[in-house]
């Protein structure tokens, strides 16, 4: 299995409706992209305010294997989410590692 962690920093504060739209799009990936075992996402509520660095949305996806993770990138549902981020994202941090 592969764990895929993503943190997003936006170029401006997002309205609550924008946040919910992005979270809804992310949650929908689980039913559309093959190889996803588990997917969680949410708005950063850490109390470690010195370590936020502006990253306000997080995503964690567990894939069946490395190939499923590779296939996720070009998948049309993922690309639709990426397109929705156009003009909103300042920086993204990604961490992928094998588990289990």
Buried (B, 14 or more C-beta within 10 A) or exposed (E): BBBBEBBBBBEEEBEEEBBEEBBEBBEBBBEEBEBBBEBEBEEBEEEEEEEEEEBBBBBBBBBEEEEBBEBBEEBEBBEEBEEBEEEEBEEBEEEBEEEE
